[in-house]
Amino acid sequence: MGMSLQGKVAVITGGSSGIGLEAAKLFVEEGAFVFITGRRQSELDRAISEIGHHVRAVQGDISNSADRQRLYEIVAAEAGYIDVLFANAGVGDVGPIGTITEAHFDHIVGVNFKGTLFSVQEALPLFRDGGSIILTGSIAGAKGFGDLVVYSATKAALRSLARTCTTGLKDRKIRVNLLSPGTTDTPIIAPMPDDMKAGFASLAPAGRLAQAAEIASVALFLASDASSFVTGTEVFADGGAAQV
């Protein structure tokens, strides 16, 4: 069974850079029409030029209800249905216990957990039965990184969300999986200190950071019918980092 997405409509949040952008490129190559979101119009414009065709960009922040509503109104008007949701948008800031502020907490939880949950729920009226929902997790959800307290907790929450949504959507045969990358060379980690990046790279038996395209290829598998019996689970693409 191949990984074609011919004739399918996909929505990728956080699709203007990193893993989301690489996934959008792959999904389009495999025949999908893709809607991407991002907070910055300039990055969306660059993404559109890179992807080239069969793509529509909608500027917005998934933590904002009005932005999500506008996204799905555009999808409804221009496509009419959704087959794949890659709920990939996320933020991550350093915050060890003892230093966490309510603003830090609200920002990360608002995007990573609240924004993801409502991105899923509000997509459901447009979803065709038998579709695929992919949530972006992280090895941080399974490890004890002391500098990433709130970020790690949100990713652990998404592991639970994949399980509960799998049960809740079983009658519609909509599959829900968590894709958990190891530390990936994307803009989200750019602000991290170099010694922290080196530490993350050394955690993986693979001995390096992941490339965004490597994670995107796993997202393609989960989006396609090639993964038709994979649901409710966490798929690690981490160079072994969470397993040792």
C-alpha positions in Angstrom: 0.0 0.0 0.0 1.5 3.3 -1.1 1.6 6.7 0.5 -0.4 8.6 -2.1 -2.6 11.4 -0.9 -4.2 11.9 -4.4 -7.5 13.8 -4.2 -7.2 14.4 -0.4 -7.4 17.7 1.4 -5.0 18.4 4.2 -4.7 21.1 6.8 -1.3 21.7 8.4 -1.1 24.1 11.3 2.4 25.6 11.8 3.0 24.9 8.1 5.1 28.0 7.2 8.5 26.6 8.4 10.2 23.5 9.9 8.5 20.2 10.0 5.1 21.7 8.9 6.6 23.2 5.8 8.5 20.0 4.8 5.2 18.0 5.4 3.3 20.4 3.2 5.8 19.9 0.4 5.6 16.1 0.7 1.8 16.1 0.9 1.5 18.2 -2.3 4.0 15.9 -4.0 1.8 13.0 -3.2 -1.3 14.6 -4.6 -3.0 16.5 -1.8 -4.3 20.0 -1.7 -2.9 21.6 1.4 -4.0 24.5 3.6 -1.2 25.8 5.8 -1.3 28.2 8.8 1.2 30.4 10.4 1.4 33.5 12.5 3.6 35.5 10.2 2.4 36.4 6.7 6.0 36.9 5.5 6.9 33.3 6.3 3.6 32.1 4.8 4.5 33.9 1.6 7.9 32.3 1.5 6.4 28.9 2.1 3.9 29.3 -0.7 6.7 30.2 -3.1 8.6 27.1 -2.0 5.7 24.7 -2.3 4.5 26.2 -5.6 1.0 24.8 -6.2 -2.0 23.1 -4.6 -1.5 25.1 -1.5 -3.4 27.9 0.3 -2.0 29.9 3.2 -4.2 31.3 6.0 -2.5 33.6 8.5 -3.5 33.0 12.1 -2.6 31.9 15.6 -4.2 28.5 16.6 -4.6 29.7 20.2 -7.0 32.4 18.9 -10.6 31.3 18.4 -11.4 33.8 15.7 -8.3 32.8 13.7 -9.3 29.1 13.9 -12.9 29.9 12.8 -11.6 31.9 9.9 -9.3 29.0 8.9 -12.1 26.5 8.8 -14.5 28.9 7.1 -11.9 29.2 4.3 -11.4 25.5 4.1 -15.2 24.9 3.9 -15.6 27.5 1.2 -12.7 26.5 -1.0 -12.4 22.7 -0.4 -15.5 21.6 1.4 -13.9 18.8 3.4 -10.8 17.6 5.2 -9.1 14.3 5.0 -5.9 15.0 7.0 -5.2 17.4 9.9 -1.6 17.7 10.9 -1.9 19.7 14.1 1.7 20.7 14.1 1.8 24.3 15.4 3.6 24.6 18.7 5.9 26.8 20.8 8.6 26.0 23.3 10.4 28.2 25.7 12.9 27.3 28.4 11.4 27.4 31.9 12.8 25.3 34.8 10.7 24.8 37.9 11.1 27.8 40.2 11.1 30.3 37.3 7.8 29.7 35.6 5.5 32.6 35.3 1.8 32.6 34.6 2.4 34.4 31.3 4.9 31.6 30.3 2.4 28.9 31.3 -0.5 30.6 29.5 1.4 31.1 26.2 2.7 27.5 25.9 -0.5 25.8 27.1 -2.6 28.1 25.0 -0.8 27.1 21.8 0.4 23.6 22.4 -2.6 22.1 24.3 -5.6 24.4 24.0 -4.9 25.4 20.4 -4.3 21.8 19.3 -7.4 20.5 21.0 -9.7 23.1 19.5 -7.9 22.8 16.1 -9.0 19.1 16.2 -12.5 19.6 17.5 -13.4 22.5 15.2 -12.1 20.5 12.2 -14.5 17.6 12.8 -17.6 18.9 11.0 -15.5 19.1 7.8 -13.8 15.7 8.3 -14.6 12.9 6.0 -15.0 9.6 7.7 -11.8 7.5 7.6 -9.5 10.5 7.8 -6.3 10.9 9.7 -5.4 13.3 12.5 -1.7 13.7 13.5 -0.6 15.6 16.6 2.9 16.8 16.9 4.4 15.6 20.2 8.0 15.5 21.4 10.4 13.2 23.2 10.0 15.9 25.9 6.6 14.4 26.7 8.3 11.1 27.7 11.6 12.5 29.2 12.4 14.6 32.2 14.1 17.7 30.7 14.3 20.0 33.7 14.5 23.2 31.7 11.3 22.4 29.7 8.6 21.9 32.4 5.5 23.4 30.8 6.5 22.4 27.3 7.0 18.8 28.3 3.7 18.7 30.2 1.8 19.9 27.1 3.4 17.3 24.9 2.4 14.6 27.5 -1.1 16.0 27.4 -1.2 15.5 23.7 -0.3 11.8 24.2 -3.5 11.5 26.2 -5.5 13.4 23.7 -4.5 11.0 20.9 -5.8 8.1 23.0 -9.1 9.8 24.0 -9.8 11.1 20.5 -9.1 7.7 19.0 -11.8 6.2 21.2 -14.2 9.2 20.7 -13.9 9.1 16.9 -13.8 5.3 16.4 -17.3 5.3 14.9 -16.2 7.6 12.1 -13.0 5.6 11.6 -10.9 8.7 12.0 -7.4 7.7 13.1 -5.5 9.9 15.6 -1.8 9.5 16.3 0.9 11.4 18.0 4.1 12.0 16.1 6.9 12.6 18.5 10.2 13.9 17.0 13.5 14.1 18.7 15.1 17.5 18.8 14.8 18.7 15.2 16.8 21.4 13.5 14.0 23.9 13.1 13.3 27.6 14.0 11.7 26.6 17.3 15.0 25.5 18.8 17.0 28.4 17.3 16.8 30.4 20.6 18.2 27.5 22.7 21.8 27.8 23.9 24.3 25.9 21.8 25.3 23.7 24.7 21.6 22.7 25.2 21.3 21.8 21.5 24.5 19.7 21.7 23.1 18.0 24.8 20.0 17.0 22.9 22.0 15.7 20.0 24.1 13.6 22.3 21.0 12.0 23.8 20.1 10.2 20.6 22.0 7.0 19.7 21.9 8.5 16.2 24.2 11.2 17.5 22.7 14.2 15.9 19.6 16.4 15.6 16.8 15.3 13.2 16.2 17.1 9.9 12.7 18.4 9.4 12.3 16.4 6.2 12.9 13.1 8.2 10.0 13.9 10.5 7.8 15.0 7.6 8.2 11.6 5.9 6.7 10.0 9.0 3.9 12.4 9.0 3.2 11.4 5.4 3.1 7.8 6.4 0.5 8.6 9.2 -1.5 10.7 6.8 -1.7 8.0 4.1 -3.6 4.8 3.9 -0.3 3.0 4.3 -0.9 3.5 8.1 -4.5 2.3 8.0 -4.2 0.1 11.1 -2.1 2.6 13.1 -4.2 4.6 15.5 -4.1 5.9 19.1 -0.4 5.5 19.4 2.8 7.5 19.7 5.2 7.2 16.9 8.7 8.3 17.9 11.0 9.7 15.2 13.8 10.5 17.6 17.0 8.7 16.6 16.4 6.5 19.6 16.6 9.3 22.2 13.4 8.4 24.1 14.2 4.7 24.1 17.6 4.8 26.0 
